[in-house]
Amino acid sequence: MTQVSEIRPQDQDEALVLGYFINMKNKDWEAFAALWHDDAVQQAIFRPDGLDDFIPDAFVGRQRIVEHYKKALQNRREHDFWIDALHRTTDPECFIVECRGRSIVGENGRLYENKYVFVFKLREGKLVHLKEYADPLPIMRAFTGAF
C-alpha cells in the first residue's frame, strides 16, 4: 500500500489517473477539472440508500462532477489515498485502481475510511468515464446526518 503522492507515473495516462486522487486530496479544483472531458460521466455503483440527492446514479459532465467534489470535500480534513494496485488492461484507455481512502467528515467529525475499486476510461488524454465501487456501509456510518 503506497500513498498516492509517492507514486511516480510511468506515462501521461498513469499521471492522468493518479491526478484524480492527488488533485482531490489537495482540493486543487482547477487541476481536477482539467482532468475531465467535457462530456465525462462518473458513476457510484454501490451508492447507499438515502443519499440520492448527494450521490445520484451518475454525475454527467465535467462541471457537475467538479461541483459534486467541491461540495462533498468542502469541510473534509486529513483526506488521503493509498494505492494498493494500479492495473493496466488490454484496452490502453482503461485502468483499474484498487485503493483506500481516509478523511475526517467536517460536518460531524466522524472518521471515514473505505476501500475502493475504480474503473477509469480515458479518451483524448482526459477522463471520460469513471465507475466507482465502494462499500456503502462506511459511507452511511460516516455521512448519515452530515448533509
Sequence and secondary structure as in RCSB ss.txt:
>XXXX:A:sequence
MTQVSEIRPQDQDEALVLGYFINMKNKDWEAFAALWHDDAVQQAIFRPDGLDDFIPDAFVGRQRIVEHYKKALQN
RREHDFWIDALHRTTDPECFIVECRGRSIVGENGRLYENKYVFVFKLREGKLVHLKEYADPLPIMRAFTGAF
>XXXX:A:secstr
 EEGGG   SSHHHHHHHHHHHHHHHT HHHHHHTEEEEEEEEETT  TT TTTS SEEESHHHHHHHHHHHHTT
 EEEEEEEEEEEE SSTTEEEEEEEEEEE TTT  EEEEEEEEEEEEETTEEEEEEEEE HHHHHHHHTTT 
